[in-house]
Amino acid sequence: MKKSSLGLPRSVSNALSVSFISLTALLGVTMATSVRAADGTEVIKESDKRTKSATEKTIYRMDLLDAFGKVQQSREIELYFKKGSDIESTLFKFTAPPVVQGTGLLIEDAGKSVNDIWMYVPATRRIRRISGTEKTNWFMGTEFTHEDFEDYKIASYSFNLAKEDSCGEKQTCYVIEATPSSPQEREASGYLKKIYWVEKTSLYPIRIDYVAKSGDVSKRLEVRKLAKQGKYWRPAAYEMHNLGNGRVTRLTALSREVDSSMDDFYVSQRYLRTE
């Protein structure tokens, strides 16, 4: 993967909650029985429906860890997500330290084959559109790529329920393989497929395996301390593990507001370039 000029399953919160990346679920003990278990697409659609709040603002501490687990740098990053009638917008912006402060990423998902991704770097004082093939680039020295902050992208993937398996602490997961189904996504994605481990009761993706074009699992996203916040499930932290070099990028939630009032300004290019 190429170097880039941030998140996170949209992920990370709603951009991470499902991709960076976008990963949360409304719980009901009956939820597991309300989904046709034999149909991976139905599981993913229900998970997507249940993970997304109308709005979300989360402040994260981002720790960059080396292969020995030592923190090399800590940063602070804010996430804004808003779901509109025809578009879902996720904005990430670094607020500390000064060396990365003001750098941000805006993902606009209007249901197209390839999302619109915009990046702002204070040094250039300009917003640059990230082309489809550039979304495989590494994001700001982390183990995330721009692509990792996208959500399920249901219209651009096919979903196969491979099996059910134990996961986490005494949990069971639907193991679902997501393969690009559109030519545009196949060309733009840096992965052969993604494997979602969707916890059966909450329908929250607690693990994502990223399979490189070589066929090997190159990275793994894991969530920590999943808990209820309002009517949604949210993890206390996300960890992206690079299985090739052993490095980890950890996002720990410091504060979170879900379904609160949010002006469109906070998911706009105007706010992206605000320093």
N, C-alpha and C positions, 0 to 999 in steps of 0.2 A: 504494500500500500504506500501511496505517495505522501510526502509531507504537506501539511496545510498551512495556510496562512493563519464556541462550544456551542449529550449531553449528554447531553443525554439525553426506551423503550419509552420520541416524545416521552416521551419519553420521557427519562429521568423525570420525576413527578409525572404529569400527564404526557410530556414528551418522553420521558424515561419510563413512565407508567405505561407500558406497552412498548417503548424503545428505546433513555434515555433517556424516548424516548420515552411515556404514557403507560403504567403497570398497576392497576388497582381494581377492586371488585366489591360490589354490593353483596353482602352475605345474606343467605337464607338457607337454613338446613335443607329446605326442599329444592334449593337451586340445582344441586347435582342431579336430581331426577327430572328437572324441567328441560334439560338439554338432551338431545338425542346423542348418546355417547358414541354411536357408530359413525357419526358425521363430524369430522374435524372442523369443517367450515362452520357448522352450527355452534360448536363449542367456542370457536374464536369470535364469531359474531356476538354471542351472548357475553363473552368476556369483555369485548370491546365496549358493548353497551353499558356494562356494569362498572367499568373502570373509570369512565370519564365523567368528571364533574363539569358543571357549566363553566366554572372559572377555577383557577388555582394560582396562588402565589406561594412559592417556597424559597427559603434562603438555605443554601447548602454550604458546608465546608467541604472543599475538595482537597483530598490528600493524594499526592503522587508518591507511591511506594516503590522502592527498588526490589530486586529479586530476593533480597534478604529480609524484606518486610520493614525496612527503615524508611521513614518519611523523608523525602528529598525536598518537597516544597508543599506548603499549604496555601490554598487560595479560598476566596469567598465568591460565590456565584449566586445570582438570583434567577429564578424561573417564573415566567408569567405564561399562563395558558388561558385561552378563551375560545369557547365553542360558539360559533355563529350559526346562522341558518344555512349558509352554503359554504362556509370555510372554517377551518380550525387553525388557530394560530398559536405558536409556541415561541417564546422569546427567552434566550439565555443571555445574561450579561455579567461579566466579571466586575466585582466591586473592590477587590483587593487581591494581591498586593499591587503597588503602583505600576510594576512592570507589565501587568496584564489588565489593569483597571480600564474599563470602558470598552474593551473588546467584546463583541456580542454576535449572536447568531439568531436569525429569525427564520422559522419554518412555517410556510403557509400551505396547508393541505386543503385543496379544493376538489379532491377526488380525481385528479388527473393521474396519468400513468407515472409521472415523475413530479415530485413536489417542487415548489419554488423555495429555494434556500438563499438567504441573503446574509452576508457577513460584513461587519464593520470593524475596522482596525483604526484606533485613534491616530497612529503615526501617519496614515495616509489621508485621514479625514474624508474618506469616501466609503460608500456602501458598494459592495461588489456582489453580483449574483453568482452563486456557485452553480456551475453547469452540472448536468446529470452525471457525467463521468467523474467529476471532481468530488462527489459525495463520498468516495472511498478514501479521501485524504484523511490523514490523522488530524485530530483537532487539538491545537494549542499544546502539543507535547504530552497529551494524555493517551490513554489506551483506548479512547473512543475515536471513531470516525464520525463525520457528519451524518452518515447513514444511520448510525446507531441511535440517533435521537429521534428517528421516525417511529411511527407506531406500526400496527399490523399491516396497513396498506391492503385491506381486504380485496379491493378491486384488482390489484396487480399480482396477487399470489393465489396459489392453490394450496389447500390445507388437508393433509392426510393424517388421520389418527393412527399412529403407528402401534401404540400399546398404552396400557395403564401400568404405572410402576410406583413403587414407594419413593418418597422424596421428603426432604426436610426431617422434622421430628415427628415420627408416627403419622405422616401424611401420605396421601395418594395423589398422584398427578396423572392428568391426561398428557401423554407425550405426543406432540403434534409437529409434523414436519411441514414447514412453509417453503414452497418452491416458487420462484418467480414465474408467473404465467404470461406476462406481457413482454413482447420483444424489447420495449424500452427499459423495463426494469431489469431484464436479464443482462442487458448491455451496461446499465448504470451501476448495478449492485456489485459489490466486491465479494459477494458470497455465492456459493453454489446453492445453499439453502440455510434456513435458520430452524432450530429445533426448540420449540417452546415447551416448558414443563409447567402446565397450568394446574394449580392446586385444585383438587376436585370439589371441595366444599365451597371455597370462596371464589373460584374461577379466576384467581389472581396468578399471573405468570411469575413464579418464584425463581425461575432459572431460564436462561436463553443460551443455547449453544450455537456459535457461529461457525458454519462449515465453509472453509475456504474453497476456492475453485479446484484446488488439488484433491479435495475430498477429506482433508483432515480438519478436525475441530481446532480452530486457531485461537478462539477467545470464548470466554464464558462470563455471562452476567449473572450475579446472584444477589438476592435481596436478603436483608437481615431484619429480624424483629418486626414481622408483619403484625399490624394492629389496626383496630377500627378507629377511624376519625370521622365523626358524624355517621353518615350512612355508607361511607367508603372505607376500603382497606388501603392502608399506606404503609410502606416499610420505613424503618428508621434510617436505613442506609442501603445504598447500592454499591456493589463492588464489581468492576470490570477486570477480569483476569486475562492477561495476555499469556497464553499457554506456550508461546514460542520463546519469549525472553524472561518470563517469570514476573514481570512488573504488574502492578495493580493500581488502578485509579479508584479511589473510594469517595463516594458522595454521601455525606451525613447530613440529614435534615436538622437545621437549627430552629426553624420556625415554619409554620405552614398554615395557610388560610384556604379553605375550600368553600366554593359556592358563595363567596362574598361578592359585593358589588365591585366591578372593575371597568374602568373606562377603556375604550378601544385604543387610546393613546399608548397604553403599556404593551400592546402587541403590534405596534406599528413601526415603520421605518423611521419615523420621526423620533420615537423613543430610542430606537436602536442607535441612532447617531448622537443622542444626547449624552454629554460627558459631565 
